[in-house]
């Protein structure tokens, strides 16, 4: 279903008075959004916050075509054993040409811990593989609520170990392996970095966190200062965290590694890049994590885009602001791989 068809279907169910009120409110919400980041997708009502809403969202996502790899890169599907004996799927993106051994990036897709497949990241993974001359492995981790914490994180850790174990076969330099992801994938990438540090490996040279979902305590806040109005809302965030944790978030605690922002000692973690828009629900938790990394002696580049909402780099991919956002991520990864080569 196209965005325009979905919007038309949603509007048909509204009375004229309700429709006028809804349009007026949506226009007000749209005012802070940068002009080149506005899209018909922002007019869609977001109903993700219930089991029924999740079922509908997954069905729509399942019918949507996946982006193909960019020219100059290819993707192969591999399988690897999970710790429970089942098989885990990994999409391996490689450039048509690269200097071997190259660096490698474990990429973790977004979806609020409850949705998504690695194919949705075909464009970003293949582009990074081509532009950086590296291998990018995108993991098909399990999702909540069917498989809550720690299953998704366990899968990502298993994929990182597999990437290191296959370094010889993939012609990858194990000293130049990074982890990255967007949204929930960014949160999982941060948790992977923390757990790999505590467990003594596998080694990571860098963490690339794209508007990461880091802190379950954001659900407990009521004043979001006009953030989270598009695509990933406070209601969706509460549903996603509850599904992942197996219970509603609470101020007192969360399991170790479930919410990376709760970690008190960030010292020793790999250098990081964190990117987020100032209209994103995760804006404050991401800025706080970046500042705490720096305070702990961990180099962290923070990229903030004015007027950008959650997922804008996918919704408005052709905009100058999102192109610059992607370029910043690519440059940070390039610098990390070049530094770790020395």
N, C-alpha and C positions, 0 to 999 in steps of 0.2 A: 504494500500500500504506500502510495506517495504521500509526502507531507501535506500537499494540498487536498488530497482525498480524505486523509485522516482529519484534517481541520474542518472540512465541509461536513463530515459525518458527525463530528462533535457539536458543531453549531446547530445542526438540524434538531437536536434534542432540547434546545433552549427556547423559552418563550421570548417574545419580542422585548419585553421589559428587562428580563434577565440578560438577554443578549446585549442590549444597549449598555447596561451596567457593567457587564463583563468586559466589553470592548473598551469602555472608558477606563476601567481599572487597569487593563492590560497596557493601554497606551501610557498611563502614568508610570507603570513599572518599567516600560521600555525607555523612558527618558534618559536614565544614566548610561544606557548601553551605547558604546561607541558606534557611530553611524555605519561604518563599514562592517560591523559585526552583527548588524540586525538581519534577521532571517524570518521567513514564514514559519519556521519550526518553533520560534519563540512564542507564537500565538497558540500553540497546542496546549490544552490543559494537561497537567501532569497528575495522574491518578495513582502513581506507584506508592503504595502504602498499605497494601493488604494482599492476602494470598490471591484473591481474584485479580487484582491489578497486576501482580507479578505474572500470573498465568497469561494475561492478555499481552503484557510487555514482552514476555519470552516468545509468544506466538508471533508477534509482529517482527521481532528481531530475527526469528527463524526464517521468516519469509523474505527478509530484506537481502539483496545480493551483497556478497562480500567484495570489498575493493580488491582489484588484482594487484599483484606486485608491480612495482615501477619498472620501466625499461632499464635494462642493465643489471637486473638481479633475478634470481630464481628462488623457488621455495620447494622444499621436499618435506614430506611427512615422515617422522621417525617415531618409534615407540621405545619406551624404556620401562623397567620394572619400578613400581611403587614399593614403598616399604611394607605394604600389606600384601604384596604378591600380585596385585593387579597391574595392568599396563597403563602407562601414562603417555599421552600423545604430546609430541613436541614438533612444532613447525620450524625447520631450519632454513633461514634465509641466507643466501650467499651472493656476493657480487659476481659478475661474469669474470672479473679479474681481480686478484688481490695479491699482495706480497705475503708470502708464507714464511714462518707462522704469523698469523695476524692476531689482533685482539678479538674479543668476543663479548657479546652483551646478552644476558638473560633478560627477556622482556616479559612483563606480567600485565595482561590486559585489564582494563577497567570493567565496571559493571556493578559497583556497590556491594561486592561480595556475593551477589545473588544472581547475576546475569553475565552473559558474555562468552565469547569463544576467541581463541587466538587469531582466527581468520579476520576478525574485525580490525586487527592491527596490521594487516598485510601491507598497507601503504607505508605506514611509519616504519615498520621493521625492514622492509625491502629498501626503502630510501636510505635509512641509516646504514644498512649493509653496503649499499652501492657507494654512498658518499664518503663513508669512512673506511671502506675496504676491509670490513670485518664480517664475522659470522654473528648472526642474531638468532637466538633460539627463543621462540615464543611458546610458553607452556600452557597446556589445557588443564588447568587445575580444577579440582572439585569445587562446587558452589554450595553455599548455604541457601535455604535452611535445611536441605537434605543432608548436607555434610558441613556442619558448623566447625568453628575453631576446635582443634588445630589442623583439621584435614587440609584446607586450602594452603596454609603455610607449610605443612609437611610436604605437600606436592611440590611447592616452589623450592624448598630446600633440596628435595630429591633431584629436581631438575638442575639445580646448581652443581650438585655433586656429580651428576651425569655429565654435565658440560666439562667439568674438570677431568673426569675419568676418560672422556672421549677426546681430550685435547690432542693427542697424537693422531688419531684417525681424522679429526677435523682440521688438522694443521693450525691449531690455536695455541698461543702462548699463555700458559696458565697464570703467568704473572700479570697478564693484561686482560682480566675478566672483570666486567662490570655488571651491575644489576640495575634495572630501571622499569618503570611502569607508569601508567596514568590512573588517576583517581584511586579506586580500591587497589589497583595494581601498584600504584605508587606507595600506598600504605603497606602492602605486602612486601614490596622491595625494601622499604625501610626496616621492616621486621626481619627480613632475610639478612640484611647487613648486621643487625644487632645480634641475631642468633649465631651467624657465622663467626662473629667476633668472640662470643662467649664459648662457642664449641671448638674454638681453635682452628677454624676453617670450614669450608674451602675459602681460599683467599679471594678478596675482592679489592679491586683497585679504585672503584668509583661507584657512586649511587646517583642515579638520575631520577628525580622524583617530580613527576608532572602532576600539578594540583593534587597532591596525595591526600588520601583519607587516613588521617593519623590518630584522631582523638575521639573516642566514643563520648567524651564529656560534652562535646558540642551539642549533642542531643538534649542535654539538660538545660541548655541556655534558652531563654525566651526572647531575648533581644538580639536579633541578627543584623541590625542596622542596615536593612534593605538588601541584604545579601541572600542568595539562595532562592531567588524568585524563578529561576529558569533551569530546566532539565534535571537538576538534582536539588530537591527542596528539603527543608527541615523534616517534613513528613516522610519523605523517601529515606532520608538519612536515619531517622529513628527506626524505620522498618528494616533497613539494611543491617544496622548494628545489632538490632535485636535478633535477627536471623543468624548473624555470624557468632554472636556471643552465646546464643541459646537462652537469653533472658534480656529484659530491657537494661540499658546501661544504668549504672549507679555510681554515685560520686565516690564511694568508698574504695572500690578496687575493680580490676579487670585482670584476667589471666596474663601472666608474663608473655610478652611479644604480641598479644592480641591487639593492643592499642599502642603503637610505638611512641606516641607523645607522652605516655605515662612514665617512660623510663627516666630515672633521675640522673644517671651518669651517662653522658653521651661521649665521653672521652674515648679515643682509640678507634672510633668508627672511620670508615673511608671517606675521603672528600666527597662533597655533594654539590649537586645543582638542584635547586627547587624553583619551579615556575608556577605562578598562579595569577589569576585576574582579581582585581579588587572588588568585583561583584560576586565572586565565588563564595559559596557557603564555607569553604575550607580556608578562606583567606587568613583569618586570625590564627588558626591552629598551625598553618603552614609558616607564617611569619615568625611565630613564637618558636617553632622547631628550628628554623634557620638561625635565629638569634642564639638559641641555646647551643647549637652545634658550634657556632663561632666562639661562644664563651667557653666551650669545652676544648678549644684548640683545634677544632676540625674545620678545615677550609670549606666554605659553603658560598656558592654564588646564588644570589636570590634575584629572580627575574619576575617583576610585577608589571602587569599590563593594565593600564587604566581602561575602565569601561568594558572589561572582558568577564564573561560569565563562565560557568563550568562547561567544559567540552567545546568551547567556541572554536578551537583549532580544528575540530571535525565539522562543525556546523557551518562555519564561515572560513573554510580552508583557503580561499583565494584572497582573503583580506591582507593588506599590508601588515597589520598588527600581528596576525597569527603567523604570517611568513617570518617575521622577525623573531617571534617566539620560538618557532621551530629552528631557526638559524642559531639562536642562542644555545639551545639544547645541543645541537650538532657540534657547535664550536667547543662547548664544554667537554663533550665526550672526546672530541678529537684531541684536545689538550691533555686530557687524562690518559689516553692511550699513548700519546707521544711521550709524556712524562714518565710513564711506567716502563717504557721501552729502554730508558736510559739506565 
